[in-house]
Amino acid sequence: MDASAGTMIAVPSGRVTLSDRRTRRSWPVELAPYELAALPVTQALYEQVTEVRPSTAQGAHLPVESVSWWDAVRFCNALSRRDGFASAYHLHADGEGIEWDPSADGYRLPTEAEWEHACRAGTTGPHYGPLDEIAWYRGNSREQIHDAGGKRPNPWGFHDMLGNVWDWCWDVYDAEVYGDYRVLRGGGWFDEHWSCRASARRRSHPTFRVDDVGFRLARSLAP
């Protein structure tokens, strides 16, 4: 991955327990090693690959936002092709179905378990540091998005895991209740502090484009 695309950090294997406050359910997930981007995808990289500027707020170093889940998965495949990797996603001709090839070495969205494991980085509390030092949220953002990487990273080197923009994840949120809605993680620049927690889950329809929702890249590692 070249410098313009940012740094990918190797994440060790581990175990994370996900929880949902609405259903009061929790479930453990075992994780193999993988890579995750240190920063959310920036507007500069998104435009470089797609030749479009979808974001509401404009700035090369700002996280890209106003991108749907479908936009994000198509971007992952386009960047994989550009960088010579096998596409992780196979999109159906009808434009609605999708399959993830776990054996592919291309870019993809993290699962929510991968996201939370990387966000916590071995910590156990709701935040990996004092919130004002690590996140742009309603209490300090002046209700606007900020350049990626401007706050202190977590112990594994990831910036903006909390605050600035929500990250799309691969997972369906709750198929029985919400259908195709996908998981969002991390909180955004307009959220109160209680939404910017390592365990906080939100959902959105995969076609929706919102001005505080972006994404970051993951890659599977060869076994």
DOFI-450172 format. One record per residue: residue number from 1; x, y, z of N, C-alpha, C in turn. Coordinates in nm, 4 decimals, padded with zeros to 6 digits. Last residue first. Example, Ala and Ser with C-alpha at 12.3 -4.5 7.8 and 13.67 -1.06 7.14 Angstrom:
2
- 2_01.2850_-00.2250_00.7080_01.3670_-00.1060_00.7140_01.2900_00.0030_00.7870
- 1_01.3190_-00.5690_00.7800_01.2300_-00.4500_00.7800_01.3200_-00.3300_00.7800
END
This chain:
223
- 223_-00.2610_-01.7330_00.6143_-00.2454_-01.8198_00.7331_-00.1054_-01.8776_00.7424
- 222_-00.2242_-01.3924_00.5170_-00.2128_-01.5329_00.4805_-00.1917_-01.6184_00.6045
- 221_-00.4623_-01.1575_00.6375_-00.3237_-01.2037_00.6273_-00.3223_-01.3511_00.5934
- 220_-00.6944_-00.9222_00.5010_-00.6661_-01.0525_00.5620_-00.5192_-01.0864_00.5417
- 219_-00.7286_-00.5797_00.5743_-00.6807_-00.6826_00.4833_-00.6594_-00.8105_00.5631
- 218_-00.9273_-00.2762_00.5819_-00.8671_-00.3947_00.6454_-00.8144_-00.4857_00.5354
- 217_-00.9805_00.0778_00.6008_-00.9500_-00.0444_00.5265_-00.8926_-00.1542_00.6159
- 216_-01.2656_00.2646_00.7155_-01.1217_00.2389_00.7073_-01.1002_00.1000_00.6499
- 215_-01.5125_00.5228_00.6506_-01.4692_00.3834_00.6665_-01.3173_00.3774_00.6685
- 214_-01.7807_00.7356_00.7544_-01.6764_00.7010_00.6583_-01.6384_00.5551_00.6755
- 213_-02.0226_00.9640_00.8482_-01.9939_00.8205_00.8304_-01.8910_00.8023_00.7199
- 212_-02.1351_01.2096_00.8652_-02.0402_01.1730_00.9712_-02.0080_01.0238_00.9657
- 211_-02.3140_01.2493_00.6569_-02.1945_01.3342_00.6629_-02.1047_01.3112_00.7842
- 210_-02.4194_00.9564_00.4777_-02.4348_01.0484_00.5908_-02.3041_01.1235_00.6133
- 209_-02.6078_00.7649_00.2691_-02.4845_00.8448_00.2733_-02.5038_00.9557_00.3748
- 208_-02.7433_00.4338_00.2440_-02.7485_00.5699_00.2988_-02.6101_00.6349_00.2956
- 207_-02.7330_00.1715_00.1677_-02.7397_00.2713_00.0605_-02.7345_00.4148_00.1125
- 206_-02.7353_00.0157_00.3987_-02.6135_00.0183_00.3168_-02.6167_00.1167_00.2002
- 205_-02.8643_00.1863_00.6836_-02.8927_00.1122_00.5615_-02.7728_00.1239_00.4680
- 204_-02.6953_00.1469_00.9965_-02.7459_00.2307_00.8889_-02.7720_00.1432_00.7668
- 203_-02.6335_00.1443_01.3524_-02.6680_00.0782_01.2263_-02.7086_00.1826_01.1232
- 202_-02.3953_00.1102_01.6200_-02.5044_00.1788_01.5533_-02.5257_00.1091_01.4197
- 201_-02.2487_00.0413_01.9340_-02.2892_-00.0072_01.8022_-02.4013_00.0816_01.7495
- 200_-01.9762_00.0741_02.1577_-02.1000_00.1316_02.1035_-02.1255_00.0819_01.9608
- 199_-01.7372_-00.0047_02.2694_-01.8421_-00.1070_02.2560_-01.9676_-00.0554_02.1857
- 198_-01.5770_00.2198_02.2820_-01.5275_00.1026_02.2088_-01.6373_00.0004_02.1827
- 197_-01.7617_00.5200_02.2249_-01.7117_00.4167_02.3136_-01.6722_00.2951_02.2304
- 196_-01.9245_00.7639_02.1700_-01.7841_00.7422_02.1317_-01.7198_00.6461_02.2310
- 195_-02.1692_00.8060_02.2804_-02.1656_00.7308_02.1549_-02.0239_00.6981_02.1103
- 194_-02.1193_00.9625_02.5016_-02.1637_00.8247_02.5246_-02.1709_00.7414_02.3967
- 193_-02.0525_01.2164_02.4069_-01.9458_01.1271_02.4527_-01.9917_00.9835_02.4687
- 192_-02.2449_01.2836_02.1066_-02.2111_01.3033_02.2472_-02.1127_01.1948_02.2910
- 191_-02.1418_01.3529_01.7675_-02.1981_01.2676_01.8721_-02.1549_01.3099_02.0117
- 190_-02.0252_01.4735_01.5553_-02.1487_01.5349_01.6044_-02.2082_01.4594_01.7227
- 189_-01.8076_01.3202_01.4801_-01.7830_01.4558_01.5277_-01.9059_01.5219_01.5883
- 188_-01.8917_00.9815_01.5934_-01.8514_01.0840_01.4989_-01.8414_01.2215_01.5618
- 187_-01.8408_00.6262_01.6644_-01.8865_00.7616_01.6933_-01.8304_00.8637_01.5962
- 186_-01.7695_00.3471_01.6342_-01.6714_00.4490_01.6686_-01.7213_00.5872_01.7048
- 185_-01.9408_00.1755_01.3659_-01.8659_00.1759_01.4912_-01.7871_00.3061_01.5082
- 184_-02.2251_00.0220_01.2178_-02.1354_00.1377_01.2278_-02.0680_00.1341_01.3634
- 183_-02.3477_-00.2542_01.0295_-02.2947_-00.2010_01.1555_-02.2070_-00.0783_01.1316
- 182_-02.6354_-00.2326_00.8079_-02.4986_-00.2726_00.8438_-02.4503_-00.1987_00.9687
- 181_-02.9505_-00.3682_00.7155_-02.8741_-00.2614_00.7813_-02.7385_-00.3138_00.8294
- 180_-03.1177_-00.5548_00.5982_-02.9829_-00.5397_00.5440_-02.8982_-00.4339_00.6144
- 179_-03.3170_-00.6089_00.8806_-03.2886_-00.6481_00.7430_-03.1423_-00.6299_00.7060
- 178_-03.3740_-00.5610_01.1470_-03.3387_-00.4467_01.0620_-03.2991_-00.4846_00.9192
- 177_-03.4478_-00.8077_01.2656_-03.5197_-00.6848_01.3004_-03.4981_-00.5747_01.1967
- 176_-03.2932_-01.0074_01.1536_-03.4330_-01.0361_01.1849_-03.5137_-00.9095_01.2087
- 175_-03.0331_-00.8973_01.1294_-03.1118_-00.9269_01.0095_-03.2596_-00.9473_01.0396
- 174_-02.8629_-00.6647_01.2544_-02.9583_-00.7592_01.3130_-03.0599_-00.7913_01.2038
- 173_-02.6295_-00.5784_01.0954_-02.6541_-00.5409_01.2356_-02.7446_-00.6407_01.3076
- 172_-02.3828_-00.7409_00.9042_-02.5241_-00.7058_00.9157_-02.5541_-00.6833_01.0644
- 171_-02.0382_-00.6293_00.8852_-02.1469_-00.7096_00.9412_-02.2862_-00.6504_00.9221
- 170_-01.8287_-00.4624_00.7991_-01.8854_-00.5619_00.7077_-02.0208_-00.6137_00.7552
- 169_-01.8692_-00.1163_00.8981_-01.8135_-00.2511_00.9137_-01.8862_-00.3462_00.8186
- 168_-01.7940_00.2280_00.8719_-01.8723_00.1148_00.8240_-01.7977_-00.0145_00.8552
- 167_-01.7227_00.4396_01.1404_-01.6659_00.3472_01.0420_-01.7703_00.2427_01.0028
- 166_-01.7903_00.7868_01.1942_-01.8229_00.6475_01.2172_-01.7586_00.5630_01.1075
- 165_-01.5362_01.0358_01.2369_-01.6412_00.9728_01.1557_-01.6658_00.8311_01.2060
- 164_-01.4743_01.1676_01.5159_-01.4498_01.2190_01.3806_-01.5501_01.1617_01.2803
- 163_-01.4692_00.8841_01.7487_-01.4912_01.0212_01.7041_-01.4536_01.0457_01.5593
- 162_-01.2218_00.6355_01.7681_-01.3379_00.6979_01.8310_-01.3480_00.8412_01.7813
- 161_-01.0161_00.6054_01.5940_-01.1059_00.4921_01.6114_-01.2339_00.5378_01.6806
- 160_-00.8264_00.8019_01.5421_-00.9674_00.8272_01.5086_-01.0538_00.7014_01.5133
- 159_-00.5458_00.5864_01.4787_-00.6038_00.7178_01.5052_-00.7525_00.7170_01.4722
- 158_-00.3495_00.3248_01.6103_-00.4673_00.3613_01.5319_-00.5227_00.4966_01.5760
- 157_-00.1398_00.2228_01.7654_-00.1102_00.3171_01.6582_-00.2265_00.3590_01.5715
- 156_-00.1876_00.0746_01.9874_-00.1397_00.0020_01.8697_-00.1173_00.0928_01.7489
- 155_-00.2892_00.2558_02.1791_-00.1593_00.1900_02.2016_-00.1047_00.1121_02.0821
- 154_-00.4264_00.5189_01.9612_-00.4353_00.4212_02.0700_-00.3019_00.3464_02.0828
- 153_-00.3105_00.8604_01.9011_-00.3515_00.7250_01.8632_-00.3671_00.6348_01.9850
- 152_-00.4469_01.1876_01.9466_-00.3518_01.0857_01.9920_-00.3999_00.9458_01.9526
- 151_-00.5619_01.3528_01.6439_-00.5685_01.3196_01.7859_-00.4731_01.2047_01.8182
- 150_-00.5377_01.3729_01.3704_-00.5030_01.4886_01.4527_-00.5058_01.4637_01.6020
- 149_-00.6127_01.1810_01.1842_-00.4853_01.1659_01.2530_-00.4463_01.2801_01.3440
- 148_-00.7860_01.3755_00.9443_-00.7563_01.2439_01.0012_-00.6212_01.2455_01.0705
- 147_-00.9231_01.6946_01.0224_-00.8260_01.6137_00.9488_-00.8017_01.4812_01.0203
- 146_-01.2722_01.6960_01.1271_-01.1329_01.7403_01.1356_-01.0422_01.6464_01.0566
- 145_-01.6095_01.8267_01.1086_-01.5117_01.7201_01.0896_-01.3705_01.7782_01.0914
- 144_-01.7841_02.0121_01.3650_-01.7327_01.9955_01.2292_-01.6294_01.8836_01.2266
- 143_-01.8538_02.1131_01.6184_-01.9546_02.0542_01.5298_-01.9095_02.0547_01.3837
- 142_-01.6362_02.1554_01.7651_-01.7019_02.2747_01.7097_-01.8019_02.2330_01.6013
- 141_-01.5403_01.9338_01.8972_-01.5221_01.9400_01.7511_-01.5683_02.0704_01.6877
- 140_-01.5846_01.8817_02.1651_-01.4638_01.9568_02.1283_-01.4484_01.9829_01.9782
- 139_-01.8296_01.7522_02.2084_-01.7741_01.8348_02.3146_-01.6530_01.9177_02.2757
- 138_-01.8770_01.5884_01.9889_-01.9509_01.7140_02.0008_-01.8903_01.8083_02.1049
- 137_-01.5404_01.4867_01.9036_-01.6810_01.4586_01.9277_-01.7494_01.5915_01.9585
- 136_-01.2438_01.3470_01.8232_-01.3256_01.4646_01.7908_-01.4717_01.4247_01.8073
- 135_-01.0236_01.1854_02.0582_-01.1412_01.1853_01.9702_-01.1950_01.3255_01.9456
- 134_-00.8169_01.1898_02.2422_-00.8148_01.0846_02.1397_-00.9235_01.0988_02.0347
- 133_-00.8459_01.3852_02.4316_-00.7136_01.3675_02.3716_-00.7149_01.2732_02.2523
- 132_-01.1045_01.3657_02.5228_-01.0641_01.4904_02.4568_-00.9290_01.4781_02.3871
- 131_-01.0994_01.1113_02.6498_-01.1713_01.1312_02.5243_-01.1280_01.2583_02.4511
- 130_-00.8083_00.9491_02.7596_-00.9026_01.0585_02.7846_-00.9666_01.1030_02.6535
- 129_-00.8145_00.6133_02.6114_-00.7463_00.7282_02.6701_-00.8493_00.8347_02.7008
- 128_-00.9765_00.4315_02.4989_-00.8361_00.3922_02.5140_-00.7499_00.5070_02.5656
- 127_-01.2954_00.3840_02.6633_-01.2058_00.4604_02.5758_-01.0634_00.4117_02.5974
- 126_-01.4131_00.1991_02.8342_-01.4911_00.2469_02.7197_-01.4085_00.3249_02.6183
- 125_-01.1431_-00.0397_02.9148_-01.2455_00.0596_02.9438_-01.3218_00.1026_02.8201
- 124_-00.9330_-00.2053_02.8429_-01.0593_-00.2677_02.8832_-01.1719_-00.1688_02.9102
- 123_-00.6799_-00.2486_02.5863_-00.7410_-00.1766_02.6983_-00.8783_-00.2369_02.7275
- 122_-00.5909_-00.3760_02.3570_-00.5498_-00.4297_02.4856_-00.6064_-00.3577_02.6064
- 121_-00.7220_-00.2221_02.1606_-00.5757_-00.2329_02.1640_-00.5242_-00.2771_02.3006
- 120_-00.9776_-00.1281_02.0957_-00.9396_-00.1458_02.2367_-00.7877_-00.1559_02.2536
- 119_-00.9634_-00.1275_01.8138_-00.9948_-00.0058_01.8887_-00.9474_-00.0180_02.0332
- 118_-00.9163_-00.3940_01.7500_-00.8150_-00.2931_01.7175_-00.8384_-00.1644_01.7938
- 117_-01.1568_-00.5051_01.8466_-01.0276_-00.5568_01.8936_-00.9171_-00.4534_01.8700
- 116_-01.3454_-00.3661_01.6912_-01.3398_-00.3455_01.8362_-01.2077_-00.3941_01.8957
- 115_-01.2828_-00.4605_01.4278_-01.2808_-00.3182_01.4609_-01.2641_-00.2976_01.6110
- 114_-01.3240_-00.7340_01.4504_-01.1904_-00.6831_01.4190_-01.1791_-00.5368_01.4568
- 113_-01.6006_-00.7213_01.4986_-01.5116_-00.7790_01.6001_-01.3678_-00.7341_01.5767
- 112_-01.6978_-00.6159_01.2637_-01.7075_-00.5332_01.3839_-01.6221_-00.5903_01.4977
- 111_-01.4535_-00.6556_01.0014_-01.5707_-00.7018_01.0751_-01.5812_-00.6168_01.2014
- 110_-01.3419_-00.3938_00.7796_-01.3243_-00.4823_00.8950_-01.4573_-00.5392_00.9411
- 109_-01.3608_-00.4138_00.4226_-01.4041_-00.3522_00.5475_-01.3744_-00.4471_00.6632
- 108_-01.0600_-00.4640_00.2260_-01.1988_-00.4919_00.2617_-01.2354_-00.4083_00.3839
- 107_-00.8143_-00.5389_-00.0227_-00.8689_-00.4537_00.0819_-01.0164_-00.4847_00.1030
- 106_-00.7012_-00.8801_-00.0941_-00.7351_-00.7408_-00.1223_-00.7922_-00.6679_-00.0027
- 105_-00.6515_-01.1467_-00.0832_-00.5587_-01.0606_-00.0094_-00.5881_-00.9114_-00.0296
- 104_-00.9042_-01.3980_-00.0259_-00.8475_-01.2889_-00.1065_-00.7583_-01.2001_-00.0208
- 103_-01.0342_-01.5752_00.1362_-00.8984_-01.6119_00.0933_-00.8297_-01.5001_00.0150
- 102_-01.2913_-01.4825_00.1779_-01.1959_-01.4708_00.2880_-01.0521_-01.5039_00.2483
- 101_-01.4838_-01.3039_-00.0206_-01.3911_-01.4156_-00.0372_-01.2834_-01.4045_00.0709
- 100_-01.8151_-01.2178_00.0190_-01.6790_-01.1883_00.0638_-01.5956_-01.3153_00.0490
- 99_-02.0695_-01.1179_-00.2044_-02.0028_-01.2256_-00.1317_-01.8611_-01.1820_-00.0992
- 98_-02.3846_-00.9635_-00.2622_-02.2394_-00.9529_-00.2462_-02.1890_-01.0734_-00.1694
- 97_-02.6635_-00.8196_-00.4453_-02.5970_-00.9265_-00.3711_-02.4464_-00.9073_-00.3657
- 96_-02.7239_-00.5927_-00.6019_-02.7735_-00.6030_-00.4645_-02.7017_-00.7094_-00.3825
- 95_-02.6585_-00.5913_-00.8670_-02.6210_-00.4752_-00.7877_-02.6643_-00.4808_-00.6429
- 94_-02.6929_-00.8037_-01.0271_-02.8134_-00.7251_-00.9989_-02.7846_-00.6028_-00.9131
- 93_-02.4484_-00.9312_-01.0298_-02.4827_-00.8474_-01.1450_-02.6053_-00.7608_-01.1190
- 92_-02.2816_-00.9125_-00.7128_-02.3725_-00.9757_-00.8060_-02.4127_-00.8780_-00.9152
- 91_-01.9419_-00.8817_-00.6343_-02.0726_-00.8181_-00.6395_-02.1585_-00.8847_-00.7467
- 90_-01.7149_-01.0046_-00.4262_-01.7751_-01.0390_-00.5546_-01.9172_-00.9841_-00.5528
- 89_-01.4294_-00.8760_-00.2588_-01.5744_-00.8818_-00.2740_-01.6151_-00.9181_-00.4167
- 88_-01.1574_-00.8663_-00.2662_-01.2192_-00.9401_-00.1557_-01.3678_-00.9625_-00.1779
- 87_-00.9480_-00.9071_-00.5452_-01.0640_-00.8401_-00.4866_-01.1287_-00.9276_-00.3792
- 86_-00.6007_-00.9396_-00.5036_-00.7260_-01.0049_-00.5421_-00.8427_-00.9374_-00.4715
- 85_-00.3881_-00.6592_-00.5895_-00.4384_-00.7618_-00.4991_-00.5665_-00.8228_-00.5545
- 84_-00.2803_-00.4351_-00.7196_-00.2404_-00.5694_-00.7607_-00.2824_-00.6807_-00.6676
- 83_-00.3702_-00.1810_-00.6716_-00.2480_-00.2225_-00.6023_-00.2082_-00.3669_-00.6298
- 82_-00.6044_-00.1658_-00.8227_-00.4963_-00.0707_-00.8470_-00.3640_-00.1195_-00.7899
- 81_-00.7584_-00.3669_-00.7026_-00.7164_-00.3796_-00.8431_-00.5985_-00.2877_-00.8727
- 80_-00.7911_-00.2484_-00.4496_-00.7241_-00.3786_-00.4634_-00.6740_-00.3979_-00.6061
- 79_-00.9391_-00.0241_-00.5159_-00.8030_-00.0056_-00.4637_-00.7243_-00.1357_-00.4726
- 78_-01.1765_-00.1510_-00.5975_-01.1025_-00.0661_-00.6919_-00.9588_-00.0451_-00.6455
- 77_-01.2583_-00.2811_-00.3613_-01.2233_-00.3591_-00.4803_-01.1410_-00.2777_-00.5785
- 76_-01.3039_-00.0548_-00.1968_-01.2082_-00.1589_-00.1567_-01.1638_-00.2404_-00.2780
- 75_-01.5089_00.0729_-00.3402_-01.3780_00.1366_-00.3276_-01.2721_00.0334_-00.2915
- 74_-01.7149_-00.1065_-00.2958_-01.6660_-00.0871_-00.4334_-01.5287_-00.0194_-00.4328
- 73_-01.7480_-00.0697_-00.0219_-01.7013_-00.2004_-00.0702_-01.6513_-00.1900_-00.2150
- 72_-01.8292_00.2039_-00.0167_-01.7077_00.1604_00.0528_-01.6574_00.0264_-00.0009
- 71_-02.0699_00.2072_-00.1560_-01.9575_00.2873_-00.2054_-01.8266_00.2357_-00.1468
- 70_-02.2155_00.0454_00.0221_-02.1862_-00.0032_-00.1127_-02.0723_00.0758_-00.1764
- 69_-02.2328_00.2213_00.2368_-02.1619_00.0938_00.2556_-02.1249_00.0354_00.1194
- 68_-02.1795_00.5573_00.1061_-02.2611_00.4445_00.1505_-02.1730_00.3224_00.1761
- 67_-02.0430_00.8582_00.2174_-02.0242_00.7396_00.1335_-02.1078_00.6263_00.1921
- 66_-02.0091_01.0850_00.3713_-02.1195_01.0808_00.2749_-02.0957_00.9716_00.1708
- 65_-01.6475_01.1157_00.3766_-01.7780_01.0889_00.4382_-01.8847_01.1039_00.3307
- 64_-01.3003_01.0792_00.4280_-01.4117_01.0818_00.3332_-01.5390_01.0478_00.4092
- 63_-01.1309_01.2856_00.6632_-01.1860_01.1542_00.6289_-01.2958_01.1698_00.5236
- 62_-00.9170_01.5387_00.5213_-01.0339_01.5013_00.6002_-01.0740_01.3581_00.5676
- 61_-00.7223_01.6068_00.3456_-00.6817_01.5241_00.4594_-00.7971_01.4912_00.5543
- 60_-00.8562_01.7633_00.1542_-00.7830_01.6438_00.1128_-00.7529_01.5497_00.2280
- 59_-01.1846_01.8704_00.1932_-01.0480_01.8833_00.2418_-00.9728_01.7550_00.2153
- 58_-01.5223_01.9683_00.2431_-01.4146_01.9390_00.1496_-01.2772_01.9651_00.2106
- 57_-01.8155_01.8183_00.3598_-01.7055_01.9093_00.3920_-01.5865_01.8704_00.3047
- 56_-01.9407_01.6103_00.2099_-02.0088_01.7373_00.2350_-01.9077_01.8460_00.2674
- 55_-01.7837_01.4029_-00.0418_-01.7985_01.4538_00.0937_-01.8693_01.5888_00.1000
- 54_-01.7263_01.2893_-00.2907_-01.8626_01.2811_-00.2390_-01.8887_01.3611_-00.1118
- 53_-01.5615_01.3284_-00.5610_-01.5513_01.3895_-00.4291_-01.6903_01.3913_-00.3656
- 52_-01.4010_01.0911_-00.7839_-01.5170_01.1676_-00.7373_-01.4903_01.2199_-00.5962
- 51_-01.2032_00.9169_-00.8616_-01.2187_01.0411_-00.9378_-01.3473_01.1155_-00.9026
- 50_-01.1298_00.6914_-00.7207_-01.2628_00.6931_-00.7832_-01.2863_00.8124_-00.8752
- 49_-00.8648_00.7299_-00.6302_-00.9076_00.5986_-00.6801_-01.0357_00.6070_-00.7617
- 48_-00.8489_00.9962_-00.5537_-00.7424_00.9387_-00.6361_-00.7870_00.8085_-00.7024
- 47_-01.0650_01.0211_-00.3820_-01.0703_01.0860_-00.5127_-00.9655_01.0288_-00.6079
- 46_-00.9657_00.8719_-00.1654_-01.0913_00.8339_-00.2300_-01.1007_00.8948_-00.3699
- 45_-00.7354_01.0145_-00.0954_-00.7239_00.8780_-00.1462_-00.8509_00.8374_-00.2205
- 44_-00.8545_01.2594_-00.0136_-00.7520_01.2560_-00.1186_-00.7406_01.1170_-00.1788
- 43_-01.0222_01.1906_00.1955_-01.0823_01.2374_00.0711_-00.9821_01.2328_-00.0442
- 42_-00.9052_00.8847_00.3531_-00.9145_01.0301_00.3374_-00.9809_01.0656_00.2043
- 41_-01.0084_00.6257_00.5612_-00.9807_00.6656_00.4230_-01.0034_00.8164_00.4092
- 40_-00.8710_00.6522_00.8956_-00.9824_00.6328_00.8025_-00.9416_00.6771_00.6623
- 39_-00.5476_00.5054_00.9732_-00.6370_00.6200_00.9592_-00.7603_00.5800_00.8781
- 38_-00.4233_00.2613_00.9762_-00.4030_00.3489_01.0915_-00.4996_00.4652_01.0921
- 37_-00.6056_-00.0228_00.8655_-00.5445_00.1065_00.8367_-00.5353_00.1920_00.9618
- 36_-00.5134_-00.3528_00.9585_-00.6125_-00.2465_00.9596_-00.5407_-00.1140_00.9378
- 35_-00.4731_-00.7047_00.9069_-00.4206_-00.5687_00.8988_-00.5364_-00.4697_00.8976
- 34_-00.4739_-00.9911_01.1309_-00.5188_-00.9174_01.0122_-00.4494_-00.7822_01.0102
- 33_-00.4949_-01.3101_01.2997_-00.4260_-01.1842_01.2694_-00.4783_-01.1223_01.1390
- 32_-00.8295_-01.4201_01.3972_-00.6969_-01.4455_01.3422_-00.6276_-01.3119_01.3176
- 31_-01.0377_-01.4170_01.6846_-00.9865_-01.3477_01.5664_-00.8477_-01.3956_01.5278
- 30_-01.3431_-01.5159_01.8250_-01.1997_-01.5430_01.8126_-01.1502_-01.4846_01.6803
- 29_-01.5894_-01.3603_02.0145_-01.5411_-01.3851_01.8789_-01.3903_-01.4074_01.8841
- 28_-01.8786_-01.3940_02.2298_-01.7336_-01.3892_02.2087_-01.6984_-01.4212_02.0629
- 27_-02.1552_-01.1811_02.2966_-02.1059_-01.3016_02.2302_-01.9558_-01.2869_02.2036
- 26_-02.4523_-01.0646_02.4618_-02.3085_-01.0565_02.4365_-02.2621_-01.1875_02.3767
- 25_-02.7462_-00.8611_02.4913_-02.6822_-00.9859_02.4492_-02.5330_-00.9632_02.4335
- 24_-02.9323_-00.6641_02.5219_-02.8578_-00.7119_02.6397_-02.7934_-00.8473_02.6140
- 23_-03.0468_-00.5425_02.3107_-03.0921_-00.6793_02.3382_-03.0293_-00.7373_02.4650
- 22_-02.9219_-00.2888_02.3382_-03.0660_-00.2990_02.3152_-03.1180_-00.4372_02.3539
- 21_-02.6494_-00.3298_02.3671_-02.7243_-00.2774_02.4817_-02.8747_-00.2953_02.4636
- 20_-02.4511_-00.5942_02.2830_-02.5546_-00.5069_02.2295_-02.6433_-00.4615_02.3445
- 19_-02.1061_-00.6832_02.2479_-02.2285_-00.6718_02.3272_-02.3234_-00.5733_02.2615
- 18_-01.8288_-00.9071_02.2007_-01.9174_-00.8020_02.1531_-02.0436_-00.7999_02.2388
- 17_-01.5211_-00.9793_02.3114_-01.6609_-01.0061_02.3433_-01.7441_-00.8863_02.3004
- 16_-01.2433_-01.1159_02.1402_-01.3177_-00.9976_02.1828_-01.4617_-01.0398_02.2103
- 15_-00.9193_-01.2385_02.1160_-01.0589_-01.2719_02.1454_-01.1272_-01.1446_02.1950
- 14_-00.6617_-01.2590_01.8624_-00.7159_-01.2325_01.9952_-00.8600_-01.2754_02.0065
- 13_-00.3703_-01.1757_01.6685_-00.4897_-01.2555_01.6960_-00.5394_-01.2246_01.8365
- 12_-00.2604_-00.8347_01.6060_-00.2430_-00.9741_01.6501_-00.3759_-01.0451_01.6680
- 11_-00.2421_-00.6475_01.3130_-00.3136_-00.6643_01.4398_-00.3005_-00.8098_01.4824
- 10_-00.0359_-00.4299_01.1380_-00.0665_-00.5702_01.1657_-00.1277_-00.5816_01.3053
- 9_-00.1522_-00.1464_00.9701_-00.0900_-00.1982_01.0912_-00.1331_-00.3435_01.1112
- 8_-00.0872_00.0545_00.6938_-00.1614_-00.0606_00.7440_-00.0828_-00.1189_00.8612
- 7_-00.0941_00.3988_00.6265_-00.0226_00.2866_00.6855_-00.1187_00.1781_00.7310
- 6_-00.1934_00.5497_00.3101_-00.1782_00.5405_00.4536_-00.1098_00.4127_00.4976
- 5_-00.2024_00.6035_00.0461_-00.3126_00.5248_00.1002_-00.3025_00.5078_00.2507
- 4_00.0305_00.7318_-00.0068_-00.0921_00.8090_-00.0201_-00.2126_00.7368_00.0381
- 3_00.2214_00.5332_00.0149_00.2105_00.6312_00.1218_00.0795_00.7088_00.1143
- 2_00.0697_00.2171_-00.0935_00.1616_00.3290_-00.1012_00.1310_00.4337_00.0046
- 1_00.0854_-00.1186_00.0000_00.0000_00.0000_00.0000_00.0892_00.1239_00.0000
END
